[in-house]
Amino acid sequence: MAQIISIREHPKWLGRAADYFASRWGIDKTIYTYSINASISTKYPIPRWYLMLRGDEINCTSLSAECEIIGGYGLIDNDFMAKTDLCPWLCALYVEPTERGQNLGAQLLAHSRKEAAKLGYENVYLNTDHIGYYEKYDWRYIGDFTHISGTPARVYEADVMRD
């Protein structure tokens, strides 16, 4: 069974989470380590990082080797966008290729919207080059914005989900 944990609530996962996201997205591990570490100690709503784990719930929260990371995401203040007035941003959403087709991405997307609501936000944003995927889960394309690299990026918005 898959479960989603907050690294803020389970800080022992910091190192494995930073390795995981860096290896999946090809971004320097120190960037993830910094942001995930900040999510553990900040008094502010974001950043926040989450892992989807497969394994026994008790063992997973204690960092057991029996638990496998099968996905995750972060909520951050800016996802390398030149436009800085939108917040929070869903970033680094990933589901292992062997786990795809099981609705796990939809679970992570819904979780992000619920967490953003708990943190006091009204909307969540993301940038992506995928067309058609996020629309299936009630994300709205709101335009092409400039990435800090200077290239255009498709930006989506979703309302938060309240329990």
C-alpha positions as CSV (number, residue, x, y, z in Angstrom):
1,M,0.0,0.0,0.0
2,A,1.2,3.5,-0.8
3,Q,1.3,6.3,1.7
4,I,2.3,9.9,1.5
5,I,4.5,11.3,4.3
6,S,5.6,14.9,5.1
7,I,9.4,15.1,5.4
8,R,8.8,17.9,8.0
9,E,7.1,15.3,10.2
10,H,9.6,12.6,9.3
11,P,13.0,14.4,9.0
12,K,14.9,11.2,9.0
13,W,13.9,11.0,5.3
14,L,15.8,14.2,4.4
15,G,18.9,12.5,2.9
16,R,17.0,9.9,1.0
17,A,14.5,12.4,-0.3
18,A,17.3,14.8,-1.6
19,D,19.0,11.9,-3.3
20,Y,15.7,10.8,-4.8
21,F,14.6,14.1,-6.3
22,A,18.1,15.0,-7.5
23,S,18.4,11.7,-9.3
24,R,15.0,12.0,-10.9
25,W,15.2,15.6,-12.0
26,G,19.0,16.0,-12.7
27,I,19.2,19.0,-10.4
28,D,22.1,19.3,-7.9
29,K,21.4,17.5,-4.7
30,T,22.4,20.5,-2.6
31,I,19.5,22.5,-3.9
32,Y,17.1,19.8,-2.7
33,T,18.9,19.3,0.5
34,Y,18.7,23.0,1.2
35,S,15.0,23.3,0.4
36,I,14.0,20.1,2.2
37,N,16.0,21.1,5.3
38,A,14.3,24.5,5.2
39,S,10.9,22.7,5.1
40,I,11.7,20.9,8.4
41,S,12.7,24.0,10.3
42,T,10.8,27.0,8.8
43,K,8.1,28.9,10.7
44,Y,6.6,29.8,7.3
45,P,4.1,27.7,5.4
46,I,6.5,26.7,2.7
47,P,8.6,25.0,1.5
48,R,7.1,21.6,2.2
49,W,8.2,18.3,0.8
50,Y,6.4,14.9,0.6
51,L,7.3,11.4,-0.3
52,M,5.0,8.6,-1.5
53,L,6.2,5.3,0.0
54,R,5.4,1.7,-0.6
55,G,5.8,-0.5,2.5
56,D,4.5,-1.1,6.0
57,E,3.3,2.2,7.5
58,I,5.2,1.8,10.8
59,N,8.4,0.8,9.1
60,C,8.2,3.6,6.6
61,T,7.9,6.3,9.2
62,S,11.0,5.0,10.9
63,L,13.1,5.0,7.7
64,S,13.2,1.3,7.2
65,A,15.0,-0.1,4.2
66,E,11.8,-2.1,3.5
67,C,10.2,1.1,2.4
68,E,10.5,2.2,-1.2
69,I,10.1,5.7,-2.5
70,I,7.8,5.5,-5.4
71,G,7.1,9.2,-5.9
72,G,6.9,12.6,-4.3
73,Y,6.6,16.4,-4.8
74,G,7.3,19.7,-3.1
75,L,5.4,22.9,-2.4
76,I,7.8,25.9,-2.8
77,D,7.6,29.7,-3.2
78,N,8.9,29.8,-6.8
79,D,9.7,27.1,-9.3
80,F,12.4,28.9,-11.2
81,M,9.9,31.4,-12.7
82,A,10.5,35.0,-13.4
83,K,7.0,35.8,-12.3
84,T,7.1,35.9,-8.5
85,D,3.6,36.9,-7.4
86,L,2.1,33.4,-7.5
87,C,2.5,31.0,-4.7
88,P,2.8,28.1,-3.8
89,W,4.3,26.1,-6.7
90,L,4.0,22.4,-7.0
91,C,7.4,21.2,-8.0
92,A,9.3,18.0,-8.7
93,L,6.2,15.8,-9.0
94,Y,7.4,12.4,-9.9
95,V,6.0,8.8,-9.9
96,E,8.3,5.9,-10.7
97,P,7.7,4.6,-14.2
98,T,7.0,1.1,-12.8
99,E,4.3,2.6,-10.6
100,R,2.5,4.6,-13.3
101,G,-1.0,3.8,-14.4
102,Q,-2.2,3.2,-10.8
103,N,-3.6,6.7,-10.2
104,L,-0.7,7.6,-7.9
105,G,0.0,10.9,-9.7
106,A,-3.6,11.9,-9.2
107,Q,-3.2,11.0,-5.5
108,L,-0.1,13.2,-5.2
109,L,-1.9,16.1,-7.1
110,A,-4.9,15.9,-4.8
111,H,-2.6,15.7,-1.7
112,S,-0.8,18.8,-2.8
113,R,-4.0,20.8,-3.1
114,K,-5.2,19.6,0.3
115,E,-1.9,20.5,1.9
116,A,-1.9,23.9,0.3
117,A,-5.3,24.5,1.8
118,K,-4.1,23.5,5.2
119,L,-1.2,26.0,4.8
120,G,-3.6,28.8,4.1
121,Y,-3.5,29.1,0.3
122,E,-6.3,29.4,-2.2
123,N,-4.5,28.1,-5.3
124,V,-1.5,26.1,-6.3
125,Y,0.6,26.6,-9.5
126,L,2.9,24.5,-11.6
127,N,4.9,24.8,-14.8
128,T,5.2,21.9,-17.2
129,D,5.6,20.9,-20.8
130,H,3.0,18.2,-20.5
131,I,-0.2,19.1,-22.3
132,G,-3.4,17.2,-21.4
133,Y,-2.3,15.5,-18.1
134,Y,-3.0,18.1,-15.5
135,E,-6.2,19.2,-17.2
136,K,-7.7,15.8,-16.3
137,Y,-7.3,16.7,-12.6
138,D,-8.9,20.2,-12.8
139,W,-5.8,22.2,-13.3
140,R,-6.3,25.2,-15.6
141,Y,-3.8,26.5,-18.1
142,I,-3.3,30.2,-17.3
143,G,-0.6,31.1,-19.9
144,D,3.0,30.9,-20.9
145,F,5.2,32.7,-18.4
146,T,9.0,33.2,-18.5
147,H,11.2,30.7,-16.8
148,I,14.4,32.2,-15.3
149,S,16.3,30.5,-18.1
150,G,14.5,32.9,-20.5
151,T,12.4,30.3,-22.1
152,P,8.6,30.2,-22.0
153,A,6.9,27.7,-19.6
154,R,3.3,26.6,-19.5
155,V,1.8,27.5,-16.2
156,Y,-1.3,25.9,-14.6
157,E,-3.4,26.8,-11.6
158,A,-5.7,24.7,-9.4
159,D,-8.0,25.6,-6.6
160,V,-7.0,24.1,-3.3
161,M,-9.1,21.2,-1.9
162,R,-10.6,21.4,1.5
163,D,-11.6,18.3,3.5
